[in-house]
Structures are given as C-alpha cells and as structure tokens.
Amino acid sequence: MSRRRVNNPLALAVLACLGERPMHPYEISSTLRQRGKEESIKLNFGSLYSVVAALEKHGLIVEQERIREGNRPERTIYAITQDGEAEFEDWLADLLRTPGSEPDSFESALSLMAGLPPDETAALLEERTARLDLEERRIQSSLDWSREHGLPDVFLIEAIYRATRVRAERDFAARLASDIRTETLGGTSGWRRLHELRASGMPMQEILANAGDLLGEEARILEPDKGPYDPAP
C-alpha cells in the first residue's frame, strides 16, 4: 500500500467532503456526522484541524476565503486542489483493493466508496476478494500442516481466528461487488448517475445541490443543509 502524505483516514474523509464543495472545518464535521460517518472514521475537532492543516501544507487543499458573520468567529473556507482530487481517488482505490493489517481502514474506505464510480469500485473489491482468497488458502495450508504434525488447535487458535476473519471479509467483498454490478445494492443507480453527470462535466456542487431531482429522491439527503449556520459549541 502506498505511503501517503497525510496518513489518516480522517484526511480521506476531509478530501471527500471538499470534493463536493468548498467548506469550513465545522461544516465538514457536521456533514460527516449527519451522514453517520463518525462511526467509521474517528472524528474530533482537535484532530480535524490538525488534518486540515496537514492537507493544506501538502497542497491537497487550499484556503479559498475567510468570512465573518456578525459576532461569530471568523471561518476559513477550504477547497480541494487537483492534487487533492488525485490523492483521494488513488488512496480510496488502494484501500478498497488491498487487504491491510488494520481492519478499520477497510470500513473507512467502504464509508466513502461512492467517491469512485460503481464499476471501478466493484472491480477493486473483486481484486481484494482474489487477494483475500490467496491469503485464506495460505493460512489454511499452514494450519493443515501443523495439525498433520500433531499440534493441537489450542496452540493454533490465533491462526484459526485469522483464517475465519479473512474468509468472512472475502465473502463480504465478493458479495458487495456482485450487488454493485447487478445494482442490487440500494442507491446504486443514483450513484452511477452521479458519476455519469460528473463525467459529462457537471460540477459536483451543482449535482448535489439538486441531488433529489438528478439522482433520485433517496439522494435528497445529500443536498446541502439550507438551514442557518450553527456555530461549533
């Protein structure tokens, strides 16, 4: 897996949000929480501002403007750069295709997988399935050899656990890839339409501003909150 300039799943989520439209950090946090992403990506304001600073330092995002409304604190609006878009797509693809030592990284990638087109995501999951299948066979072969030489399972329990975990993840990835291919996965048609519109040149911000009309009623939740700004506590 490639070494990243900012190696933190929260950074990937920040890039995903800014890929939709320019935002200030509190809006990024609110968007992630509204969509339930804090369950998959560790999210707190301290780490968020550190990640934003690191992304800006490496040229993946850029300050767009600073605004002040009344007595509220000044807010800095950030936008993603072309390097940031490329980093997001490459990083997300890497996490989806490559089994890692940290299971949470796969969950983080799954929570953001709509950032890539459905067919590409399915292909990446199929590649992951093949790699996991090889890993499960390797572990099982080692287990079989150990048992044949008289080693009881009590001394092999960690390998048995790894084999079980790898098998479960392989089966999940294979099923998910199939569900995406067949559009059995709910929301896949809107997901596909989103990337078709992006490929045609329509800006992401415009698509999401009219998500319910362009992508289907179930996508209306993606439309930016049109209510008043709620400052961070």
C-alpha positions in Angstrom: 0.0 0.0 0.0 1.3 3.4 -1.0 2.8 5.8 1.6 0.5 8.8 1.9 1.5 12.4 2.5 -1.2 12.6 5.2 -1.8 9.1 6.5 -5.0 9.4 8.5 -8.5 8.1 7.4 -10.0 11.4 8.6 -7.9 13.1 5.9 -9.6 10.9 3.3 -13.0 12.0 4.6 -12.0 15.7 4.5 -10.9 15.3 0.9 -14.2 13.6 0.1 -16.2 16.4 1.6 -14.2 19.1 -0.1 -14.6 17.2 -3.4 -18.3 18.0 -3.1 -17.9 21.7 -2.5 -15.7 24.2 -0.5 -16.4 24.0 3.2 -15.1 25.3 6.5 -13.9 22.7 9.1 -17.1 22.8 11.2 -19.2 22.2 8.1 -17.0 19.2 7.2 -17.6 17.8 10.7 -21.4 18.5 10.5 -21.6 16.8 7.1 -19.8 13.7 8.3 -21.9 13.4 11.5 -25.1 14.0 9.6 -24.2 11.0 7.3 -23.2 8.8 10.3 -19.5 8.6 9.2 -18.2 9.2 12.7 -19.0 5.5 13.3 -16.4 4.5 10.7 -13.9 7.4 10.9 -12.6 8.8 14.2 -13.8 12.4 14.3 -13.0 15.1 16.8 -12.3 18.8 16.3 -8.7 18.7 17.6 -7.6 16.0 15.0 -9.8 17.6 12.3 -8.0 20.9 12.4 -4.6 19.2 12.5 -5.6 17.1 9.5 -6.8 20.2 7.6 -3.5 22.0 8.3 -1.5 19.0 7.1 -3.6 18.7 3.9 -3.0 22.4 3.2 0.7 22.1 3.9 1.0 19.3 1.3 -1.0 21.2 -1.3 -4.0 18.9 -1.3 -6.4 21.6 -0.2 -6.2 25.4 -0.3 -7.7 28.3 1.6 -10.4 29.8 -0.6 -11.6 32.6 1.6 -12.2 33.8 5.2 -15.6 35.1 6.2 -17.1 36.6 9.3 -20.8 36.9 10.0 -21.8 39.3 12.8 -20.1 38.4 16.1 -19.4 34.8 15.1 -15.8 33.7 14.9 -14.0 34.0 11.5 -14.3 30.9 9.4 -11.8 29.7 6.8 -13.3 28.1 3.7 -11.1 25.4 2.1 -11.3 23.9 -1.4 -9.7 20.8 -2.8 -6.9 21.0 -5.4 -6.3 18.9 -8.4 -3.6 17.1 -6.5 -6.1 16.5 -3.7 -8.6 15.0 -6.1 -6.0 12.7 -7.5 -4.8 11.7 -4.0 -8.4 11.0 -2.8 -9.1 8.7 -5.8 -5.8 6.9 -5.6 -5.9 6.5 -1.8 -9.5 5.3 -1.8 -8.8 2.8 -4.6 -5.7 1.5 -2.7 -7.7 0.9 0.5 -10.5 -0.9 -1.4 -8.3 -3.2 -3.3 -5.6 -4.0 -0.7 -6.2 -6.0 2.4 -4.4 -4.3 5.3 -3.3 -5.0 8.8 -5.8 -2.6 10.2 -9.4 -3.8 9.6 -10.8 -0.3 10.3 -9.1 1.1 7.2 -11.5 -1.1 5.0 -14.5 0.2 6.9 -13.3 3.8 6.4 -12.9 3.1 2.7 -16.4 1.5 2.4 -17.9 4.5 4.1 -16.5 6.7 1.2 -16.6 4.3 -1.7 -19.3 6.4 -3.5 -16.4 8.7 -4.4 -15.4 6.3 -7.1 -17.7 5.0 -10.0 -19.6 1.8 -9.2 -18.0 -0.4 -11.8 -14.5 0.7 -10.7 -15.4 0.1 -7.1 -16.7 -3.4 -7.9 -13.5 -4.2 -9.8 -11.4 -3.1 -6.8 -13.5 -5.2 -4.5 -13.1 -8.2 -6.8 -9.3 -7.7 -6.7 -9.5 -7.6 -2.9 -11.5 -10.8 -3.0 -8.8 -12.6 -5.0 -6.1 -11.4 -2.6 -8.0 -12.5 0.4 -8.7 -15.8 -1.2 -5.0 -16.4 -1.6 -4.3 -15.3 2.0 -7.0 -17.6 3.4 -5.5 -20.5 1.4 -2.1 -19.7 2.8 -3.3 -19.7 6.4 -5.3 -22.8 5.9 -2.3 -24.6 4.4 -0.2 -23.7 7.4 -3.0 -24.9 9.7 -3.3 -28.2 7.9 0.5 -28.8 8.1 0.6 -28.0 11.8 -2.3 -30.4 12.5 -0.8 -33.2 10.4 2.3 -32.9 12.6 0.3 -33.3 15.8 0.0 -29.7 17.0 -3.4 -29.2 18.8 -5.7 -26.4 18.0 -5.2 -24.7 21.3 -1.8 -23.7 20.0 -3.2 -22.6 16.6 -6.1 -20.5 17.8 -4.8 -17.2 16.5 -4.3 -18.7 13.0 -7.8 -20.1 13.2 -9.1 -16.7 14.1 -7.2 -15.0 11.2 -8.5 -17.6 8.7 -12.0 -17.0 9.9 -11.7 -13.3 9.7 -10.1 -13.4 6.2 -12.8 -15.7 5.0 -15.6 -13.5 6.3 -14.0 -10.4 4.7 -13.5 -12.2 1.4 -17.1 -13.4 1.3 -18.4 -9.9 2.2 -16.2 -8.2 -0.5 -17.3 -10.7 -3.2 -21.0 -10.3 -2.3 -20.7 -6.5 -2.3 -19.0 -6.4 -5.7 -21.8 -8.6 -7.1 -24.5 -6.4 -5.6 -22.9 -3.3 -7.1 -22.6 -5.0 -10.6 -26.3 -6.1 -10.5 -27.5 -2.9 -8.8 -29.0 -5.0 -6.1 -27.3 -2.6 -3.6 -29.8 0.1 -2.8 -28.9 3.5 -4.2 -26.5 2.1 -6.9 -28.5 3.6 -9.8 -28.2 7.1 -8.3 -24.5 6.5 -7.5 -24.0 5.5 -11.2 -25.9 8.6 -12.4 -23.8 10.9 -10.2 -20.6 9.7 -11.9 -22.1 9.9 -15.3 -23.0 13.5 -14.7 -19.5 14.3 -13.4 -18.0 12.6 -16.5 -20.2 14.9 -18.7 -18.6 17.9 -17.0 -21.3 18.9 -14.5 -19.7 20.2 -11.3 -20.2 18.1 -8.1 -21.6 21.1 -6.3 -24.3 21.6 -8.9 -25.2 17.9 -8.8 -25.6 17.7 -5.1 -27.5 21.0 -4.9 -30.2 19.2 -6.9 -29.5 15.6 -5.8 -33.1 14.7 -5.3 -34.1 15.7 -8.9 -30.9 14.4 -10.6 -30.1 11.2 -8.7 -33.5 10.2 -7.3 -35.5 11.0 -4.2 -33.4 8.8 -2.0 -30.4 11.0 -2.8 -32.1 14.2 -1.5 -30.3 13.7 1.9 -27.1 14.7 0.1 -28.3 18.2 -0.7 -26.5 20.8 1.4 -28.4 21.9 4.6 -30.2 25.1 3.7 -30.8 26.0 7.3 -28.9 28.6 9.3 -25.3 28.1 10.2 -24.9 26.5 13.7 -21.6 27.5 15.2 -19.5 24.9 16.9 -20.0 24.7 20.6 
